[in-house]
Amino acid sequence: MVTIREIARIAKVSRGTVDKVLNNRPGVSDEVRERVSGIAKALGYKPNIIGKALANQKKAFLIGVIVPPDSNPYFEDIKRGVNAAYDEVKYCGIQIDYQVMRSLEPKEQLGIIEHLVDKGITALALNPINDDMIRDAIDEMTGGGIPVVTFTSDILRSRRLCFVGLDVVKSGRVAGELMGKLLQGKGKVAVVFGSRSILSHNQRIEGFTAVMRQDYPGIEILEMVENLDRDDVSFEVTLSLLERYPDLDGLCLMSAGIGGAGRAIKLAENGYGIKVVSFDFIPETVELVKEGIIDFTIGQNPFMQGYQPIKILSDYLLFDRVPQVDFYRISNEIKIKQNIDELYV
Amino acid sequence: MERGKMSSLKNVIRVREAGVFGALCLIVVIMSILSPYFLRPDNIFNVLRGMSTIGIISIGMTMIIITGGIDLSVGSILGVTAMFTARLMYQGISPVLAIFGGFGLGCLLGFTNGIIITKVKIAPFIVTLGMLSIGRGLTYLLATGLRGTVASNIPMTNEFIGYLGAGYIGPIPFPVIEMTILVVLFSLFVKYTVIGRQIYAVGSNEEAARLSGVNVDSVKLFVYTTTGALCTLAGLMNAGLLSTAATNAGQGNELDVVAAVVIGGASLNGGQGSIIGTIIGAAIMAVLRNSFILLRLPAYMQTVTIGVVIILAVSTDRLRKAS
């Protein structure tokens, strides 16, 4: 087993310098950094994780987690992810303090942050409210040695360690690719989405249409209609689409209102032949995938959005490992009839 | 003299209905020019099906507005009764009992509105505004605890309820038939039964009605409770059609319903209005909604339009009375 002492001896530097290099900390010249990491690599140096964990047991690490109100099933899955990560790191002396907000008020979030700091958190993972006072709090914590990871949505120009979330445009591209393959590159599609006033819906459309334009020029997007995320509106607009375009081949359901759209597809004469790609895993979507009405449904993987921040912060606290990227992209989950039952285990 | 007064009153109503019907025809003509799909039979049936739940609730709302009241809680009662029924079924209660349970809840909430309005004598719009919030809150609470602790829609898979909302008799959607039957029944009811006539009497002059022996409180309790029951039917139809009891089902429907009633010629001061007029009003709302879809207009423009239409309808009523 190669030790830091050996590397230091060969490189003719101090153990502190080797430690800085191995943990990507500043304060070492590029020339020394290159030489030391070269030697470490040549000797096959691996950090002694157990040793570090044993050393860390003396310290207490407390990671604060702040999520928005419990009105959305999405955040239940995020919580499951947080818990799963916690199960993996709790033996290394890491504790979690999970805080659920009651509103979307920046002031409330700031209050929770202050409360957690008073409790002595050593790191924070939060779904930030986009407000200057939250950004300032994040910067202040970072300056004070408390690393912060944002998840699900980011806060621009803050000094957070990294952001864990979904590339929404990419999700739209995934939907486009699936549709393109389902239709084998030719046909007519329509899109039903929530609202033009919701950023993420526009981003999904952007990704979807980009793939169609670049890779599937044989597919024509006939219409994109809003359903305001409501089932009743969704039913009416979807049925109207199906009736006005008897030769429609594909339908992309970009947001909620899936139950209503599903009924419209079942009622329309041409409904059963249509290829359908949807988003998320609400109960109605699961039913429709099982019935074979929806071919693919694309999930936002909220589990990983809860899991990764805890892992990243644990790695940082335990092993000084700095995340390699500023935006940690979570990849989409794609579910079909054969694996839709694997949800919610 | 009395007879002459009655018939001139009837004429005013008839004229008003004819005017509203004329407006409907005008919109239909314009739309059939603007969109080649508009007059196709399947689209016409869509419009009729689309107006059926609003139409059915509007029957109850017409009676309430004739008594001089208003019910802002109809959308919430629609939502909560459907969610209650779905939740009972989800818990394994037999569908028949669950449906009775839904109607029981609808009647209870309507009755509660009526009791507070008549006994505590609070303005109907305040009482029912409170009930709007209570009903919606209950909907979310009933939808909670299925997956973890959060509220989510409950899929509605019952075949009978599915038929109520999405069935057909021949080419005609079943909801359209349900609405037609109820419109005929209630039109006859308000015209030929004692309670039906008392509804108008209460709205024209409550004190005079009381002095001539009408049990004003009973009449009001009747209209609010009946509306609760009609909301339940609409809620089940809605859940059956969309195959889901949604937490936001019926949200904002009170505006469509009030709009249908005031467009249809009922006076918010009470004493005046007809179910036929209301149904024409509901048809105008449905055609407008369909037009927004066919003309690809932004969905939120519809929300703005409903507000404009309500204010316009009430304003014309006022101006007509003033002149």
Interface residues (C-beta under 8 A of the other chain):
Chain A: D70 S71 N72 P73 F75 E76 K79 S195 R196 S197 E223 V225 E226 N227 L228 D229 R230 D231 D232 V233 S234 F235 E236 V237 L239 S240 E243 R244 G259 G260 G262 R263 L267 I282 P283 E284 E287 Y344
Chain B: Y37 R40 D42 N43 N46 G50 Y140 L146 R147 G148 T149 V150 A151 S152 N153 I154 P155 T157 A166 N238 L241 L242 S243 T244 A246 N248 A249 Q251 R289 N290 I293 L294 R296 P298 A299 Y300
